[in-house]
């Protein structure tokens, strides 16, 4: 039975751990009986939850973070792991030399406040908190701590935060943009970006074997990032995208002109490998925008353009979600709801017609 004893003017916690071994913890001089009882309660709770460790065996946060990175490495894309490793290396010195079981919700909130005080971008703060949360969850699973201190911490909020404006091209602007792209290869690539909604990495990874001309569909089944091919992150990202007649005609013409490559790439570079994204943007995408006298937009805005045009013509949100490869229609609505018409008197008239039909 756990108890508080007194030996040589100091309080001692006397208890059995989860393995049945008897333990004694001598508390510092000056500890009161009330404080000793509180410490015993903490230790007893840890024993009941099976996560009690003697103080000398409790690892430092930096050791837990290192172990977590090692655990995650074979499970992640190298680009994702690099991001996590950068978070651990650059941002968590605040916790590094603390015993992981001594990190409280109050300490986590102090860390969040320090990030904001130092002027860290709120989106960066949120991203590193995702990483921090995973490290603490790993420690909980391995019984190093009995709860995740980040779980109850107040997350950073930006009172003035507004939804980032999505920039899209109008149909006349799309035509002008494509006409201002002199390269056959890049003109077809940009056209496909607008008419398929595929992501940048998905477009660069396309092979001719992904094109089903008979059914007018394109199979998105891989992505190309930082010099490597990857399978899609989610099940819904592996998808078939519908193509219209004009896009199919342009792809047929480009297939005849496309240099043959060992990999069978749809848009190969001179060596037959996927083209470099940065070079494509700087040497072809941005110059075409300038030539068409259009505002500077991101390449990803061509995907937004695709989605906004489908919404504008009244296509079903579920269909748009599957074409974009979003995990659910909710994601699509969260991103693009502000592009939908806020006023629709015809819908109100149709509703009344249904209700009051004679």
N, C-alpha and C positions, 0 to 999 in steps of 0.2 A: 504494500500500500504506500502511495506517495505521501510524503510529509515534509514539513520544514523543521529541521533540528537546529540547535545552537551549539557550536563548538568553538572554544577559545574566543569568545566574544564576536563570532561571526556566524551568520546564518548559512546553513547548508541545505540544499535540496536533495532529498533521499528518495529515489524512485527506481522503477524497473522500465527499461526501454521496450520497444516493440518486439525485440528478439528475446526478451526475458532476462537480459543481463542487468545486474544491479548497477546503478549510477549514482555518483555524488557530485554535486556542483557547489563549490564554495563561492559564495557571493562576496563582493567587495566590502571592505570596512565601511561602516556608515549606513549600510542598507537597513531599512526599517523592516519590521515584521510585515507590515502591509505590502511593501514592495516585494518582499520574499514570497508572500502568498500569490501575488500577481505573476511573478516569474514562474512559480510552480504551476500555476494554471496554464500559462503559455506552453511550458514543457509538456504537461499532461495532454493538452490538446494535440501537440505534435506527435506524441506517442500514439494516441488514439487514431490519428490519421495516417500513422505509419511513416512519418517523414522526420522523426527526430534524428539528428546527427549531433555528435559531440562537437563542441565549438571548433576544435582543431581540425575536424574533418570537413567542415563546411567550406566549400570552394568560394573563391572570389568571383565577382561578376565576370571579369575578363576571361577567367577559365571556363565558365559556363558558356559564354558567348563563343569562345573558340571551339568548344565541343559541339555547340549547335551548328556552327558553320560547317564543321566536318561531317555532321549528320546530314545536313541539307545538300551538300555538294553533289552527290551522285543522283539526287532526285530532281535537280533543277537544270534549266538551261544555263550555260555558262554566263550569259549576259545578265540573267536574274541574280545568279550567285555573286557575280562581280558587284552588283548594286548593293546586295546585303553586306558583302565584305567591306565595301566602302563606308557604309553606315557605321558598322562596328568600329572600323579603324579611325574614322574622322570625328564621330559625334558622341561617343559614349565614355569619354575619359572621366566624366562626372561620377560614373558608377564603378569604373574599372577596379579600384582597390578596396571596394566594399565587399564584405561577406554578403553573399546573395540573399541570405535570410534576414539581413539587417536593412534591406531596401524596403521602405514603407511607401504607402500611397502618398504620404506627405513629402517624402524625398522625390518621388516621381513628379509630383506637381511643382516642386521647387525646380526640377530640371526643365520642365515645360516652360515655366516662367522665365528661366535663364535664357532659353532658346529665343523666346519672344523679345526679351529685353535686349539681346544682342542683335536683333534685327533679322533673324532668320525668317525667310519666306514661309508663310503659313502652310503652303502646300508641301514644302520640304519637311517642315516639322511633322506634319501628318504622316508623311511617308516613313520617316525614321521611327515614329511611334508604332507603326505597323511591324517594323522589324523588332523593336524592343518588346512588343507584346508577344511575338513568337518566341523570343528568348526566354521570357518569364514562363510562358506556357510549357516550354521544353523543361524548365526547371521544376515545374509542378508535376509533370508526367513522370519525372525521374525522382520524385520524392525529396527534392532538395529544399523545397519550400512548400508550405501548405496552401498558399493561395497566390494569385497573380496580383501584385500591387498596382499594376496599371489599370486593371479592370474597373476599379472604383474611382480612378483619378478623373478630374474634370479636364476634358479635352479642349484644345485651343479653338476659340471661335473668333471669327472676324465679323464684327457687327455691320461693317460696310460691304461685306462680300456680296457680289452679284454674279449671276451666271455668265460665264465667258461668252461673248458674242461669237456666233458662228458665221463665218463669211462664206457665201455661196455665189456662184456665177449664174447669170440668167441665160436662157437659151441663145439669145443673140451674142452674148459675151463668150459662150462656149464655142460657137461657130467661128467668131473672130480669133479666139485663142488658138484653135486647131489650125485655122488658115495661116496663122503667123508662125507655125512650127515647120520649118523647112525640111527637117529630117523625116523621112518616111517612117523609120523605126519609132522615133519618139512621138510622132503624130498619132500612130496607131496605139502606142502605149498610153498616151494621155486620153485618147478617145475611150479606150477600154477602162481606164480609171473612172471616167465619168459615167459610163454606161453599165458598169458592173458593181461599182462601189467597193471594189477590193482594196485592201490595205496595201500600203507601199511595199512591205516585205513579201506579201502574197503575190503581187504583180511581178516583182523581180524574180520570184522563184518559179514562175510558170514555165511549163514545158509543153511542146506541141501535143504530147500524149494526153494532156489534161483537157484538150478541146474535143468536144463531141459535136461535130458540125451537123450531123444528122438530126440530133435533138435540139440543137441550138443552145448548148449549155457548156459552161466552163467549170471544171472540177478544181476547187480550191482545197488543196490537201497538204500544202507545205508553205513555209515562209523562209525568207533569206535575210539574215541579219548578221552584221559584223563578220562577213566572210564565211558564214556557215548556214547550212540548211537545217531547219527544225520542223518537226511535225506541229500541227496547230496545238495551242495551249488547251483549248477546250473542245468538247465533242461538237458543239454547234459551229465552231470555226471551220470544221471540215464539212464542206457543203458544195452543192451544185448551184451555180448562178445562171439565170436565164440571160440570153443575148438576143438583141434585136437584129433584124435583117441588115441594116446598114453596118453594124459592127461586124457581123459575119462576113459581109462582102469585103470589108477592109482587111479582116484577118486572112481571108483567102488570098488577097493580093499580096499581103506581106509575107505569107508563108512561101509564096513563089520566089520572092526577092530575098528572104531571110538567109543569111549565110548558114550553112550546115555546121552543126557543132556536135561533138561527141556526147554531150549531155542532153542534146535536143532542146536547148533553151529557146523559148519563144522570143526573148529579147536579149540576145547574147552580146557580149563585148567582142573585141577583136580576137581574143583568145578562146572564145566559145563559152566563157563563164558568165554568170549573172553580171549585169552592169552595176557600176558603183553608184549608190544612191546620191551621195554628195555631188559627184560630177554631173549626174543627170539633172539635179536641181539647178546647180550653178551655171551649167553650160547650155541647157536646153529649156528647162521649165521657166525659170525667171526671165531669160531673154525673150521667150515667146510672149509672156505677159506684158513685158515692156513694149514689144513690137505691136501688140494689140492695143496699147494704151490702156491697160487694165491695172487696177490697184494690185499691190503685192499681196499675195495670199500664200498659205502653206500648201504643200502638195496634198496633205491630208484633207484640205478643204474640198478637193475634188470628190472625195467620199461623202462629205457633208452635202455637196451639191447633188449627188445622186439621190441621197435620202430625201432631201427637201423637195426635189422634183417629183419623186414618187408620192410623197405626202400631198403635194400640191394638186396632183391629179386624182387624189382620193383613193389610192390603193390601200388595201387592208394592212393594218399595222403588223399583224402576225406574218404576213407575206414579206413585208419589208424587213422584219427582224430576221427571218430565215436567210434572206438574201445578203444581209449585212453580216450574218454570223454572230449576232448578239445572243447572249445566253437566255434571254427571255424578252417578251414584248415590253415588259416594264422598263428594261434598260433602254430600249429604243425610245419609249415615251419620255423617260427622264432626260435623254439627250436632246430630243427634237420636239418636245411638246410645244415649245414657244414658237415653232414655225407653223403650227396648225392655225387655221382660221378661228378667230375668237367669236366671229359673228356668222351665223348661218341661218338666215330667215327661211330659206327653202326647207331646211330640216324641220323647223317649227311648223311650217305649213303642212308638210307630209305627215307629221305626228297628229295634227288636228284632223287631217283627212282620214287617218286610220281610226281615230277615236270616234269621230262624229259622222262617219260614212253612213249615208242613208240607204 
